Amino acid sequence: MSQNGKLIPNLDQHSTKLLNLTVLQRINPFVEAILITAAHVTFYEFNINLSQWESSSLRKILVVSFGRDLQLPTHAQTTR
């Protein structure tokens, strides 16, 4: 299938989760399972001076995973 000249894979939910797990395991081989994902996440910071939450400009995908001795690789840490 293609849309605007781009190839769009036809994957069911299980296949997508398995593919994502494989990619995560290349980065960190201790990942055993994906517990939950969110396609669109906005991060907020608490402004102490104003006593309120403020939306940051950071927009990412969130993946919560499970595994033995998990450590976040330095190249995967979020930067602004």
N, C-alpha and C positions, 0 to 999 in steps of 0.2 A: 504494500500500500504506500501511496505517496501523497503528500499534501504540500503544495508550493515547492515541488521538486525535492522534498526531503523524505527519506525513507522512515516510516513509522512502524516499529515492530508490533506484532499482534500477540502480546503476552497476557496470560491470565494472571490473577493475583498471586497464586502460588509460585509460578515461574518467575515473576518479577521479584518476589521476596528471596527466592533461591539465588537469582542472579546478583541481587544486592548483597546478600550474605557472602557470596564468592568474592566480590570486589572488596568488601570490608576485611575478609580473611587474608587478602593479599597485603593489605596495609598492616593488619595486626592478626597474626595466626592464632591468637588465643580467643578470638571471638567465636562463640559457639552458636549463638542464636540472635535473631533480631526480635526484640520484644514488641516494639511499636515504632511507627514512623509518622512523621507529619511533613507534608509537602511544602507548606508555607508557614514559617515561624517568624514572628517579630519579637525582638528582644527589647526589654524595657530596663531602664535604670532609675533608681530612686534618687531624686534630687533632695538632699537634706535641707538645703536653704529654703526651698519652696514647700517642703513636706508633701511632695507628690511624685507619682511615677511619670516618667517621660519616655516616649517611644524613641528608640535609637534608630539610626539609619541602617542597622544591621538586619538583613533578611536572609535567612538560610533554610536548609532542610534539616530537620531534627531526626536522628536515629538513636534509639535507646537499645543497647545491645547487652548481652550477657556472655560471660566467659571467665576462664581461669586467669588470674593474675593480669587483668586488663590494665594496660597503660596507654595513655593517649600519646601517639607519636608527636614529636615537636612540630613536624610539618603539617599536622592536621589541626593544630590549635587555631582558634579563631583570632584573627587580627582585624583591626579597624582600618 
